[in-house]
Amino acid sequence: QVQLVESGGGLVQPGGSLRLSCAVSGIRVNDMYWYRQAPGKQRERVATLTSGGSSYYEDSVKGRFTISRDNAKNTVYLQMNSLKPEDTGRYYCNTDSTLAIRYWGQGTQVTVSS
């Protein structure tokens, strides 16, 4: 059974930090990704981590977010620093394998507000 379980979201003040986690199970993966969907907006990819260790970021989060993985734990992380109100949204992880079968988890809500 394939599962993506996101956690770590919450309410944080502007300038604050949050670390999201995503536990992957039931499938072999190569590349891993984080997406977010803000209210009234399309879901967008914000970070990519390839199996070879290369990372890529959407311009608006570059320099503030860091994607990483722990292969032994089948977990991908997103460290988010210097958070802005425009970072507010529901955050989802995904992988090349789960995208291929059009699978999405429940996501985790991040709200940046004073």
Secondary structure, DSSP 4 states (H G I P E B T S, - for coil): --EEEEE--EEE-TT--EEEEEEEESS--S-EEEEEE-TTS--EEEEEE-TTS-EEE-GGGTTTEEEEEEGGGTEEEEEE-S--GGG-EEEEEEEHHHHHTT-----EEEEE--
